[in-house]
């Protein structure tokens, strides 16, 4: 399947993503101009003009490389069937928008390419650290061109990150923190970055050892999924089933030594 796609086409996508990172870096004191920010589904669910600009640039640029591509992206109307046939790019233009608004320097661009419903290529780019994570199905994962792999730590020495799903506090807030507390009592420490894509990239390169969130949209985790799998880790839902890419759902990922224990702790077993 991968012979259908050239290395040059993937390099063009990576160059495009780096250019879009410059749009993020151009932002300055976003909160000072209220016209920069809009609320979406809830009090903690925001979109900025920069999200929209990055997404527009990504879609236009990708169509120059793959004219037949469809898109499943955060800041647009989506159709689940688009993710199941042909080429579809799953895009989060700025993952960690709240961090971005508050100038915390912990946001990323996530792009995953599906072919007939399977991820074949992905990129997660952190412009603040100039770190570009990429993976090609069957060819491993890289950070700025160098091979990466998940850690081999056991649970007692593991650092586990998690997401709080702040725009769905009523449904998932207590559950997420309850799980985090349960895990905290069995691992070295807990972290929360505010960008699921960065959290998953950190698992892929072995900085951290696992990540979970009670509910994520496909654009939040699609890019990180292939990174982790190609780096030797595991990604699933909370019941151990493979994640899908057409609807939101729970996500857990880790190295192979931590995975079974992490799943058990999530399910309070």
DRENPA-3360 file (N, C-alpha, C; in nm, 2 decimals, always signed):
BEGIN
1 = XXXXXXXX = +0.08/-0.12/+0.00/+0.00/+0.00/+0.00/+0.09/+0.13/+0.00 ~ +0.19/+0.13/+0.08/+0.27/+0.25/+0.10/+0.35/+0.29/-0.03 ~ +0.37/+0.19/-0.12/+0.43/+0.22/-0.25/+0.35/+0.32/-0.33 ~ +0.23/+0.34/-0.30/+0.14/+0.43/-0.37/+0.18/+0.58/-0.34 ~ +0.25/+0.60/-0.23/+0.28/+0.73/-0.19/+0.43/+0.75/-0.18 ~ +0.48/+0.87/-0.23/+0.62/+0.89/-0.24/+0.68/+0.96/-0.12 ~ +0.80/+0.94/-0.09/+0.87/+1.01/+0.02/+0.86/+1.16/+0.00 ~ +0.88/+1.20/-0.13/+0.87/+1.35/-0.16/+0.74/+1.41/-0.12;
9 = XXXXXXXX = +0.63/+1.33/-0.14/+0.50/+1.39/-0.10/+0.49/+1.41/+0.05 ~ +0.54/+1.32/+0.13/+0.54/+1.33/+0.27/+0.63/+1.45/+0.32 ~ +0.75/+1.47/+0.25/+0.84/+1.58/+0.28/+0.77/+1.71/+0.26 ~ +0.69/+1.71/+0.15/+0.61/+1.84/+0.12/+0.51/+1.87/+0.23 ~ +0.45/+1.77/+0.28/+0.36/+1.79/+0.39/+0.43/+1.84/+0.52 ~ +0.55/+1.78/+0.55/+0.62/+1.83/+0.66/+0.67/+1.97/+0.65 ~ +0.71/+2.01/+0.53/+0.75/+2.15/+0.50/+0.63/+2.24/+0.52 ~ +0.51/+2.20/+0.47/+0.39/+2.28/+0.49/+0.36/+2.30/+0.64;
17 = XXXXXXXX = +0.37/+2.19/+0.72/+0.34/+2.20/+0.86/+0.43/+2.29/+0.93 ~ +0.56/+2.29/+0.89/+0.66/+2.38/+0.95/+0.62/+2.53/+0.92 ~ +0.58/+2.55/+0.80/+0.54/+2.69/+0.76/+0.42/+2.73/+0.84 ~ +0.32/+2.64/+0.86/+0.20/+2.67/+0.94/+0.24/+2.70/+1.09 ~ +0.35/+2.64/+1.13/+0.40/+2.67/+1.27/+0.44/+2.82/+1.28 ~ +0.48/+2.88/+1.17/+0.51/+3.02/+1.18/+0.39/+3.11/+1.21 ~ +0.28/+3.06/+1.16/+0.15/+3.14/+1.19/+0.13/+3.14/+1.34 ~ +0.15/+3.02/+1.40/+0.13/+3.01/+1.55/+0.23/+3.10/+1.62;
25 = XXXXXXXX = +0.35/+3.10/+1.57/+0.46/+3.18/+1.64/+0.44/+3.33/+1.62 ~ +0.36/+3.37/+1.52/+0.34/+3.51/+1.49/+0.24/+3.57/+1.59 ~ +0.17/+3.49/+1.66/+0.07/+3.54/+1.75/+0.13/+3.60/+1.87 ~ +0.07/+3.72/+1.91/+0.13/+3.79/+2.02/+0.01/+3.85/+2.11 ~ +0.01/+3.82/+2.24/-0.09/+3.87/+2.33/-0.23/+3.85/+2.27 ~ -0.27/+3.73/+2.24/-0.39/+3.69/+2.18/-0.51/+3.75/+2.25 ~ -0.51/+3.74/+2.38/-0.63/+3.78/+2.46/-0.65/+3.93/+2.46 ~ -0.55/+4.01/+2.42/-0.57/+4.15/+2.41/-0.68/+4.20/+2.31;
33 = XXXXXXXX = -0.69/+4.12/+2.21/-0.79/+4.15/+2.11/-0.90/+4.04/+2.11 ~ -1.02/+4.07/+2.17/-1.12/+3.97/+2.19/-1.17/+3.91/+2.06 ~ -1.15/+3.99/+1.94/-1.20/+3.93/+1.82/-1.11/+3.81/+1.77 ~ -1.00/+3.79/+1.84/-0.92/+3.68/+1.81/-0.98/+3.54/+1.85 ~ -1.07/+3.55/+1.95/-1.12/+3.43/+2.02/-1.27/+3.41/+2.01 ~ -1.31/+3.29/+1.98/-1.45/+3.26/+1.98/-1.47/+3.13/+2.07 ~ -1.59/+3.12/+2.13/-1.63/+3.00/+2.20/-1.70/+2.91/+2.11 ~ -1.68/+2.78/+2.13/-1.75/+2.68/+2.05/-1.86/+2.61/+2.13;
41 = XXXXXXXX = -1.83/+2.49/+2.18/-1.94/+2.41/+2.25/-1.96/+2.44/+2.40 ~ -1.86/+2.51/+2.46/-1.87/+2.53/+2.60/-1.77/+2.64/+2.65 ~ -1.77/+2.66/+2.78/-1.69/+2.77/+2.84/-1.54/+2.75/+2.82 ~ -1.50/+2.63/+2.81/-1.35/+2.60/+2.80/-1.32/+2.55/+2.66 ~ -1.40/+2.57/+2.56/-1.38/+2.52/+2.43/-1.37/+2.64/+2.33 ~ -1.25/+2.67/+2.29/-1.22/+2.79/+2.22/-1.17/+2.76/+2.08 ~ -1.19/+2.86/+1.99/-1.12/+2.86/+1.86/-1.07/+3.00/+1.84 ~ -0.95/+3.02/+1.78/-0.90/+3.15/+1.75/-0.88/+3.17/+1.60;
49 = XXXXXXXX = -0.86/+3.29/+1.56/-0.84/+3.32/+1.42/-0.72/+3.25/+1.37 ~ -0.63/+3.21/+1.46/-0.50/+3.14/+1.42/-0.53/+3.00/+1.39 ~ -0.62/+2.93/+1.47/-0.67/+2.80/+1.43/-0.72/+2.80/+1.29 ~ -0.81/+2.89/+1.26/-0.87/+2.90/+1.13/-0.77/+2.92/+1.02 ~ -0.67/+3.01/+1.04/-0.57/+3.04/+0.94/-0.48/+2.92/+0.92 ~ -0.44/+2.85/+1.02/-0.36/+2.73/+1.01/-0.43/+2.62/+0.93 ~ -0.56/+2.60/+0.97/-0.63/+2.50/+0.90/-0.65/+2.53/+0.76 ~ -0.68/+2.65/+0.72/-0.70/+2.69/+0.58/-0.57/+2.67/+0.50;
57 = XXXXXXXX = -0.46/+2.71/+0.56/-0.33/+2.69/+0.49/-0.30/+2.54/+0.48 ~ -0.33/+2.46/+0.58/-0.30/+2.32/+0.57/-0.38/+2.25/+0.46 ~ -0.51/+2.28/+0.46/-0.60/+2.22/+0.36/-0.56/+2.26/+0.22 ~ -0.53/+2.39/+0.20/-0.49/+2.44/+0.06/-0.36/+2.37/+0.02 ~ -0.26/+2.36/+0.12/-0.13/+2.31/+0.08/-0.14/+2.16/+0.06 ~ -0.22/+2.08/+0.14/-0.23/+1.94/+0.12/-0.30/+1.91/-0.02 ~ -0.40/+1.99/-0.06/-0.46/+1.97/-0.19/-0.37/+1.98/-0.30 ~ -0.26/+2.06/-0.28/-0.16/+2.07/-0.39/-0.08/+1.95/-0.40;
65 = XXXXXXXX = -0.07/+1.87/-0.30/+0.01/+1.74/-0.30/-0.09/+1.62/-0.33 ~ -0.20/+1.62/-0.27/-0.30/+1.52/-0.29/-0.44/+1.58/-0.33 ~ -0.46/+1.61/-0.45/-0.58/+1.68/-0.50/-0.71/+1.61/-0.47 ~ -0.70/+1.47/-0.45/-0.82/+1.39/-0.43/-0.85/+1.38/-0.28 ~ -0.77/+1.44/-0.19/-0.79/+1.43/-0.05/-0.92/+1.48/+0.01 ~ -0.98/+1.42/+0.11/-1.09/+1.47/+0.19/-1.03/+1.50/+0.32 ~ -1.11/+1.58/+0.40/-1.06/+1.63/+0.53/-1.16/+1.61/+0.64 ~ -1.11/+1.57/+0.76/-1.18/+1.55/+0.88/-1.10/+1.64/+0.98;
73 = XXXXXXXX = -1.15/+1.76/+1.00/-1.07/+1.86/+1.08/-1.15/+1.93/+1.18 ~ -1.08/+1.98/+1.28/-1.15/+2.04/+1.40/-1.24/+2.16/+1.37 ~ -1.19/+2.25/+1.28/-1.27/+2.37/+1.26/-1.34/+2.36/+1.13 ~ -1.42/+2.26/+1.10/-1.50/+2.25/+0.98/-1.61/+2.14/+1.01 ~ -1.72/+2.15/+0.92/-1.82/+2.04/+0.93/-1.76/+1.91/+0.87 ~ -1.78/+1.80/+0.94/-1.72/+1.68/+0.90/-1.82/+1.57/+0.87 ~ -1.78/+1.47/+0.80/-1.87/+1.36/+0.76/-1.78/+1.23/+0.79 ~ -1.83/+1.15/+0.88/-1.76/+1.03/+0.93/-1.72/+0.94/+0.81;
81 = XXXXXXXX = -1.81/+0.93/+0.71/-1.77/+0.84/+0.60/-1.65/+0.88/+0.52 ~ -1.61/+1.01/+0.53/-1.49/+1.06/+0.46/-1.37/+0.99/+0.52 ~ -1.37/+0.94/+0.64/-1.25/+0.88/+0.70/-1.23/+0.74/+0.66 ~ -1.33/+0.68/+0.59/-1.33/+0.53/+0.57/-1.29/+0.49/+0.43 ~ -1.29/+0.58/+0.33/-1.25/+0.54/+0.20/-1.16/+0.65/+0.13 ~ -1.06/+0.60/+0.06/-0.97/+0.69/-0.01/-0.88/+0.76/+0.09 ~ -0.83/+0.87/+0.04/-0.73/+0.95/+0.12/-0.81/+1.06/+0.20 ~ -0.79/+1.06/+0.33/-0.85/+1.16/+0.42/-0.75/+1.21/+0.52;
89 = XXXXXXXX = -0.74/+1.34/+0.53/-0.64/+1.39/+0.63/-0.72/+1.44/+0.75 ~ -0.68/+1.39/+0.87/-0.74/+1.42/+1.00/-0.65/+1.53/+1.06 ~ -0.71/+1.65/+1.08/-0.63/+1.77/+1.12/-0.67/+1.83/+1.24 ~ -0.58/+1.86/+1.33/-0.60/+1.96/+1.44/-0.50/+2.07/+1.42 ~ -0.55/+2.19/+1.37/-0.46/+2.30/+1.34/-0.38/+2.35/+1.45 ~ -0.45/+2.36/+1.57/-0.37/+2.40/+1.69/-0.43/+2.31/+1.81 ~ -0.35/+2.21/+1.84/-0.39/+2.12/+1.95/-0.34/+2.19/+2.08 ~ -0.43/+2.22/+2.17/-0.39/+2.30/+2.29/-0.42/+2.44/+2.27;
97 = XXXXXXXX = -0.54/+2.47/+2.23/-0.58/+2.61/+2.20/-0.58/+2.70/+2.33 ~ -0.62/+2.64/+2.44/-0.62/+2.72/+2.56/-0.48/+2.76/+2.60 ~ -0.39/+2.66/+2.59/-0.24/+2.70/+2.61/-0.20/+2.81/+2.52 ~ -0.24/+2.80/+2.39/-0.21/+2.90/+2.29/-0.26/+3.04/+2.33 ~ -0.38/+3.04/+2.37/-0.44/+3.17/+2.41/-0.37/+3.23/+2.53 ~ -0.32/+3.15/+2.62/-0.25/+3.20/+2.74/-0.10/+3.21/+2.72 ~ -0.05/+3.19/+2.60/+0.09/+3.20/+2.56/+0.18/+3.11/+2.65 ~ +0.13/+2.99/+2.67/+0.21/+2.89/+2.75/+0.31/+2.81/+2.67;
105 = XXXXXXXX = +0.31/+2.83/+2.54/+0.41/+2.76/+2.46/+0.41/+2.61/+2.46 ~ +0.29/+2.55/+2.47/+0.27/+2.41/+2.47/+0.15/+2.37/+2.38 ~ +0.16/+2.40/+2.25/+0.06/+2.37/+2.16/+0.12/+2.31/+2.03 ~ +0.04/+2.24/+1.95/+0.10/+2.17/+1.84/+0.01/+2.16/+1.72 ~ +0.06/+2.13/+1.61/-0.01/+2.10/+1.49/-0.01/+1.95/+1.47 ~ -0.13/+1.89/+1.45/-0.14/+1.74/+1.43/-0.20/+1.71/+1.29 ~ -0.14/+1.63/+1.21/-0.19/+1.59/+1.08/-0.17/+1.44/+1.07 ~ -0.28/+1.37/+1.04/-0.27/+1.23/+1.01/-0.34/+1.20/+0.88;
113 = XXXXXXXX = -0.27/+1.11/+0.80/-0.33/+1.07/+0.67/-0.38/+0.93/+0.67 ~ -0.51/+0.92/+0.64/-0.58/+0.79/+0.64/-0.59/+0.74/+0.49 ~ -0.57/+0.62/+0.47/-0.60/+0.56/+0.34/-0.70/+0.44/+0.37 ~ -0.82/+0.45/+0.32/-0.92/+0.35/+0.34/-0.94/+0.32/+0.49 ~ -0.94/+0.42/+0.57/-0.96/+0.41/+0.71/-0.84/+0.38/+0.80 ~ -0.73/+0.36/+0.74/-0.61/+0.32/+0.82/-0.51/+0.43/+0.81 ~ -0.45/+0.47/+0.93/-0.34/+0.57/+0.93/-0.22/+0.52/+0.86 ~ -0.17/+0.59/+0.76/-0.05/+0.55/+0.69/+0.07/+0.65/+0.71;
121 = XXXXXXXX = +0.03/+0.77/+0.76/+0.14/+0.88/+0.78/+0.09/+0.98/+0.88 ~ +0.17/+1.03/+0.96/+0.13/+1.13/+1.05/+0.25/+1.23/+1.09 ~ +0.21/+1.35/+1.13/+0.30/+1.45/+1.17/+0.24/+1.52/+1.30 ~ +0.33/+1.54/+1.40/+0.29/+1.63/+1.51/+0.41/+1.72/+1.52 ~ +0.38/+1.85/+1.51/+0.48/+1.96/+1.52/+0.46/+2.05/+1.63 ~ +0.56/+2.07/+1.71/+0.57/+2.16/+1.82/+0.66/+2.28/+1.78 ~ +0.60/+2.39/+1.73/+0.69/+2.50/+1.68/+0.77/+2.57/+1.78 ~ +0.73/+2.56/+1.91/+0.80/+2.63/+2.01/+0.93/+2.56/+2.04;
129 = XXXXXXXX = +0.94/+2.43/+2.03/+1.06/+2.36/+2.05/+1.12/+2.31/+1.92 ~ +1.06/+2.35/+1.81/+1.11/+2.31/+1.67/+1.13/+2.16/+1.67 ~ +1.02/+2.09/+1.72/+1.03/+1.94/+1.71/+0.92/+1.89/+1.62 ~ +0.96/+1.82/+1.52/+0.87/+1.76/+1.42/+0.88/+1.61/+1.43 ~ +0.77/+1.55/+1.49/+0.76/+1.41/+1.50/+0.68/+1.36/+1.37 ~ +0.73/+1.25/+1.31/+0.67/+1.20/+1.19/+0.67/+1.04/+1.20 ~ +0.58/+0.98/+1.13/+0.58/+0.84/+1.12/+0.51/+0.79/+0.99 ~ +0.57/+0.69/+0.93/+0.52/+0.63/+0.81/+0.48/+0.48/+0.84;
137 = XXXXXXXX = +0.37/+0.44/+0.81/+0.32/+0.30/+0.84/+0.43/+0.20/+0.79 ~ +0.48/+0.12/+0.89/+0.57/+0.01/+0.86/+0.72/+0.06/+0.85 ~ +0.74/+0.19/+0.87/+0.88/+0.24/+0.86/+0.93/+0.31/+0.98 ~ +0.86/+0.30/+1.09/+0.91/+0.36/+1.21/+0.87/+0.51/+1.23 ~ +0.91/+0.56/+1.35/+0.88/+0.70/+1.39/+1.00/+0.78/+1.41 ~ +1.00/+0.91/+1.38/+1.11/+0.99/+1.39/+1.08/+1.12/+1.46 ~ +1.19/+1.18/+1.52/+1.19/+1.32/+1.57/+1.30/+1.40/+1.50 ~ +1.26/+1.49/+1.42/+1.35/+1.57/+1.34/+1.45/+1.48/+1.27;
145 = XXXXXXXX = +1.39/+1.37/+1.21/+1.46/+1.29/+1.12/+1.54/+1.17/+1.19 ~ +1.54/+1.17/+1.32/+1.61/+1.06/+1.40/+1.51/+0.96/+1.45 ~ +1.54/+0.83/+1.44/+1.45/+0.73/+1.49/+1.42/+0.75/+1.64 ~ +1.30/+0.72/+1.68/+1.26/+0.72/+1.82/+1.19/+0.59/+1.86 ~ +1.18/+0.57/+1.99/+1.11/+0.45/+2.04/+1.06/+0.48/+2.17 ~ +0.95/+0.41/+2.21/+0.90/+0.42/+2.34/+0.99/+0.37/+2.45 ~ +0.97/+0.41/+2.57/+1.06/+0.37/+2.68/+1.03/+0.22/+2.72 ~ +1.12/+0.17/+2.81/+1.09/+0.03/+2.86/+1.07/+0.03/+3.01;
153 = XXXXXXXX = +1.03/+0.15/+3.06/+1.01/+0.16/+3.21/+0.89/+0.08/+3.25 ~ +0.90/+0.03/+3.38/+0.78/-0.04/+3.44/+0.70/+0.07/+3.51 ~ +0.58/+0.03/+3.55/+0.48/+0.12/+3.61/+0.53/+0.20/+3.73 ~ +0.61/+0.13/+3.82/+0.65/+0.20/+3.94/+0.75/+0.32/+3.91 ~ +0.81/+0.31/+3.79/+0.91/+0.42/+3.75/+0.85/+0.51/+3.64 ~ +0.72/+0.49/+3.61/+0.66/+0.56/+3.49/+0.61/+0.69/+3.53 ~ +0.62/+0.78/+3.43/+0.55/+0.91/+3.43/+0.43/+0.90/+3.33 ~ +0.31/+0.92/+3.38/+0.19/+0.91/+3.30/+0.13/+1.05/+3.29;
161 = XXXXXXXX = +0.10/+1.09/+3.17/+0.03/+1.21/+3.14/-0.12/+1.19/+3.12 ~ -0.20/+1.29/+3.14/-0.35/+1.27/+3.11/-0.41/+1.40/+3.07 ~ -0.53/+1.40/+3.01/-0.60/+1.51/+2.97/-0.73/+1.52/+3.06 ~ -0.77/+1.65/+3.08/-0.89/+1.67/+3.17/-1.02/+1.70/+3.10 ~ -1.02/+1.70/+2.97/-1.14/+1.73/+2.89/-1.22/+1.85/+2.95 ~ -1.16/+1.97/+2.95/-1.22/+2.08/+3.02/-1.35/+2.13/+2.97 ~ -1.38/+2.10/+2.84/-1.50/+2.14/+2.78/-1.61/+2.04/+2.80 ~ -1.59/+1.93/+2.87/-1.69/+1.84/+2.91/-1.67/+1.80/+3.06;
169 = XXXXXXXX = -1.66/+1.90/+3.14/-1.63/+1.88/+3.28/-1.74/+1.80/+3.35 ~ -1.87/+1.83/+3.32/-1.98/+1.77/+3.39/-1.98/+1.62/+3.37 ~ -1.95/+1.58/+3.24/-1.95/+1.43/+3.21/-1.83/+1.36/+3.25 ~ -1.71/+1.42/+3.24/-1.58/+1.35/+3.25/-1.48/+1.40/+3.35 ~ -1.51/+1.52/+3.41/-1.42/+1.58/+3.50/-1.38/+1.50/+3.62 ~ -1.48/+1.45/+3.69/-1.45/+1.37/+3.82/-1.39/+1.24/+3.78 ~ -1.44/+1.18/+3.67/-1.39/+1.05/+3.63/-1.24/+1.06/+3.60 ~ -1.20/+1.16/+3.52/-1.06/+1.17/+3.48/-0.97/+1.19/+3.59;
177 = XXXXXXXX = -1.01/+1.28/+3.69/-0.92/+1.30/+3.81/-0.92/+1.18/+3.90 ~ -1.03/+1.11/+3.91/-1.03/+0.98/+3.99/-0.94/+0.88/+3.93 ~ -0.94/+0.86/+3.80/-0.85/+0.77/+3.73/-0.70/+0.82/+3.76 ~ -0.68/+0.95/+3.74/-0.54/+1.00/+3.76/-0.49/+0.97/+3.90 ~ -0.58/+0.99/+4.00/-0.54/+0.97/+4.13/-0.50/+0.82/+4.15 ~ -0.58/+0.73/+4.10/-0.56/+0.59/+4.11/-0.42/+0.55/+4.05 ~ -0.39/+0.61/+3.93/-0.27/+0.58/+3.86/-0.15/+0.64/+3.94 ~ -0.17/+0.76/+3.99/-0.07/+0.83/+4.07/-0.01/+0.75/+4.18;
185 = XXXXXXXX = -0.10/+0.67/+4.25/-0.06/+0.59/+4.36/+0.02/+0.47/+4.32 ~ +0.04/+0.45/+4.19/+0.11/+0.33/+4.14/+0.23/+0.36/+4.05 ~ +0.25/+0.49/+4.02/+0.35/+0.53/+3.93/+0.45/+0.63/+3.99 ~ +0.55/+0.68/+3.92/+0.64/+0.77/+3.97/+0.58/+0.91/+3.98 ~ +0.50/+0.95/+3.88/+0.44/+1.09/+3.89/+0.34/+1.10/+3.77 ~ +0.26/+1.21/+3.78/+0.16/+1.24/+3.68/+0.19/+1.38/+3.62 ~ +0.16/+1.39/+3.49/+0.18/+1.52/+3.42/+0.05/+1.55/+3.34 ~ +0.04/+1.68/+3.31/-0.07/+1.73/+3.22/-0.02/+1.85/+3.14;
193 = XXXXXXXX = -0.01/+1.83/+3.01/+0.05/+1.94/+2.93/-0.06/+2.03/+2.87 ~ -0.18/+1.98/+2.84/-0.28/+2.06/+2.77/-0.29/+2.04/+2.62 ~ -0.20/+1.95/+2.57/-0.20/+1.91/+2.43/-0.19/+1.76/+2.42 ~ -0.30/+1.70/+2.38/-0.29/+1.55/+2.37/-0.19/+1.51/+2.27 ~ -0.18/+1.58/+2.16/-0.08/+1.54/+2.06/+0.06/+1.55/+2.11 ~ +0.09/+1.65/+2.19/+0.23/+1.66/+2.25/+0.24/+1.55/+2.35 ~ +0.14/+1.52/+2.43/+0.15/+1.41/+2.53/+0.18/+1.28/+2.46 ~ +0.11/+1.25/+2.35/+0.13/+1.13/+2.28/+0.27/+1.12/+2.21;
201 = XXXXXXXX = +0.31/+1.23/+2.16/+0.45/+1.24/+2.10/+0.55/+1.21/+2.21 ~ +0.53/+1.26/+2.33/+0.63/+1.24/+2.44/+0.63/+1.09/+2.48 ~ +0.52/+1.02/+2.47/+0.52/+0.88/+2.49/+0.60/+0.81/+2.38 ~ +0.58/+0.85/+2.25/+0.64/+0.79/+2.14/+0.80/+0.80/+2.15 ~ +0.85/+0.91/+2.20/+0.99/+0.92/+2.21/+1.05/+0.88/+2.34 ~ +0.97/+0.83/+2.43/+1.02/+0.78/+2.56/+1.04/+0.88/+2.67 ~ +1.00/+1.00/+2.65/+1.01/+1.10/+2.76/+0.91/+1.06/+2.87 ~ +0.79/+1.03/+2.83/+0.69/+0.98/+2.93/+0.65/+0.84/+2.89;
209 = XXXXXXXX = +0.57/+0.77/+2.97/+0.55/+0.63/+2.95/+0.41/+0.59/+2.92 ~ +0.32/+0.69/+2.94/+0.18/+0.66/+2.91/+0.09/+0.78/+2.91 ~ -0.03/+0.78/+2.85/-0.12/+0.89/+2.85/-0.26/+0.84/+2.84 ~ -0.35/+0.91/+2.90/-0.49/+0.87/+2.88/-0.58/+1.00/+2.89 ~ -0.70/+0.99/+2.82/-0.80/+1.09/+2.84/-0.94/+1.03/+2.82 ~ -1.03/+1.07/+2.89/-1.17/+1.00/+2.89/-1.24/+1.02/+2.76 ~ -1.22/+1.13/+2.69/-1.29/+1.15/+2.57/-1.20/+1.25/+2.48 ~ -1.17/+1.21/+2.36/-1.10/+1.29/+2.27/-1.16/+1.28/+2.13;
217 = XXXXXXXX = -1.15/+1.38/+2.05/-1.19/+1.38/+1.91/-1.08/+1.32/+1.82 ~ -1.11/+1.26/+1.71/-1.01/+1.19/+1.63/-0.89/+1.28/+1.59 ~ -0.92/+1.41/+1.57/-0.81/+1.50/+1.53/-0.71/+1.52/+1.65 ~ -0.76/+1.50/+1.77/-0.67/+1.51/+1.89/-0.56/+1.40/+1.90 ~ -0.61/+1.28/+1.86/-0.52/+1.16/+1.88/-0.47/+1.09/+1.75 ~ -0.52/+1.12/+1.64/-0.49/+1.05/+1.52/-0.34/+1.06/+1.49 ~ -0.28/+1.18/+1.49/-0.14/+1.19/+1.46/-0.05/+1.12/+1.56 ~ -0.09/+1.13/+1.69/-0.01/+1.06/+1.79/-0.02/+0.91/+1.79;
225 = XXXXXXXX = -0.13/+0.86/+1.74/-0.15/+0.71/+1.73/-0.05/+0.64/+1.65 ~ -0.02/+0.69/+1.53/+0.08/+0.62/+1.44/+0.22/+0.64/+1.50 ~ +0.24/+0.76/+1.55/+0.38/+0.78/+1.62/+0.41/+0.67/+1.72 ~ +0.31/+0.65/+1.81/+0.33/+0.55/+1.92/+0.34/+0.41/+1.87 ~ +0.25/+0.38/+1.78/+0.26/+0.24/+1.72/+0.39/+0.21/+1.65 ~ +0.43/+0.31/+1.57/+0.56/+0.29/+1.49/+0.68/+0.30/+1.58 ~ +0.66/+0.36/+1.70/+0.77/+0.36/+1.80/+0.77/+0.24/+1.89 ~ +0.68/+0.15/+1.87/+0.68/+0.03/+1.95/+0.58/+0.02/+2.07;
233 = XXXXXXXX = +0.49/+0.12/+2.07/+0.39/+0.13/+2.18/+0.26/+0.08/+2.14 ~ +0.16/+0.10/+2.23/+0.02/+0.05/+2.21/-0.07/+0.17/+2.23 ~ -0.18/+0.17/+2.15/-0.28/+0.27/+2.16/-0.42/+0.20/+2.15 ~ -0.51/+0.23/+2.24/-0.64/+0.17/+2.24/-0.74/+0.25/+2.31 ~ -0.87/+0.21/+2.31/-0.97/+0.27/+2.40/-0.95/+0.20/+2.54 ~ -1.04/+0.24/+2.63/-1.03/+0.20/+2.77/-1.06/+0.05/+2.79 ~ -1.12/-0.01/+2.69/-1.15/-0.16/+2.69/-1.05/-0.24/+2.62 ~ -0.95/-0.17/+2.57/-0.84/-0.25/+2.50/-0.86/-0.27/+2.35;
241 = XXXXXXXX = -0.97/-0.21/+2.30/-1.00/-0.22/+2.16/-0.93/-0.11/+2.08 ~ -0.90/-0.13/+1.95/-0.83/-0.03/+1.87/-0.92/+0.10/+1.86 ~ -0.86/+0.21/+1.86/-0.93/+0.34/+1.84/-0.98/+0.35/+1.70 ~ -1.09/+0.42/+1.68/-1.14/+0.46/+1.55/-1.11/+0.60/+1.52 ~ -1.14/+0.65/+1.40/-1.11/+0.78/+1.36/-1.23/+0.86/+1.30 ~ -1.35/+0.81/+1.33/-1.47/+0.88/+1.28/-1.56/+0.94/+1.38 ~ -1.52/+0.92/+1.51/-1.61/+0.97/+1.62/-1.52/+0.98/+1.75 ~ -1.56/+1.07/+1.84/-1.49/+1.08/+1.97/-1.49/+0.95/+2.05;
249 = XXXXXXXX = -1.39/+0.94/+2.14/-1.38/+0.82/+2.23/-1.27/+0.83/+2.32 ~ -1.26/+0.74/+2.42/-1.15/+0.74/+2.52/-1.02/+0.69/+2.46 ~ -0.91/+0.73/+2.50/-0.78/+0.69/+2.45/-0.68/+0.67/+2.56 ~ -0.61/+0.55/+2.55/-0.50/+0.52/+2.64/-0.39/+0.47/+2.56 ~ -0.26/+0.51/+2.59/-0.15/+0.47/+2.52/-0.03/+0.46/+2.61 ~ +0.07/+0.37/+2.58/+0.18/+0.35/+2.66/+0.28/+0.26/+2.60 ~ +0.40/+0.24/+2.67/+0.49/+0.14/+2.63/+0.43/+0.00/+2.66 ~ +0.49/-0.11/+2.61/+0.43/-0.24/+2.64/+0.44/-0.29/+2.78;
257 = XXXXXXXX = +0.54/-0.24/+2.85/+0.55/-0.28/+2.99/+0.45/-0.22/+3.08 ~ +0.40/-0.10/+3.05/+0.30/-0.03/+3.14/+0.16/-0.06/+3.10 ~ +0.14/-0.10/+2.97/+0.00/-0.10/+2.92/-0.10/-0.18/+3.00 ~ -0.08/-0.30/+3.03/-0.18/-0.39/+3.10/-0.21/-0.33/+3.23 ~ -0.11/-0.28/+3.31/-0.13/-0.22/+3.44/-0.21/-0.09/+3.43 ~ -0.18/-0.02/+3.32/-0.25/+0.11/+3.30/-0.40/+0.09/+3.27 ~ -0.42/+0.00/+3.19/-0.56/-0.04/+3.15/-0.64/-0.08/+3.28 ~ -0.57/-0.17/+3.36/-0.64/-0.22/+3.48/-0.67/-0.10/+3.58;
265 = XXXXX = -0.57/-0.01/+3.59/-0.59/+0.10/+3.68/-0.70/+0.20/+3.63 ~ -0.71/+0.22/+3.50/-0.82/+0.30/+3.44/-0.95/+0.24/+3.47 ~ -0.96/+0.11/+3.47/-1.09/+0.04/+3.49/-1.10/+0.00/+3.64 ~ -1.01/+0.05/+3.73/-1.02/+0.03/+3.87/-1.02/-0.12/+3.91 ~ -0.93/-0.19/+3.84/-0.92/-0.34/+3.87/-0.79/-0.37/+3.94;
% end
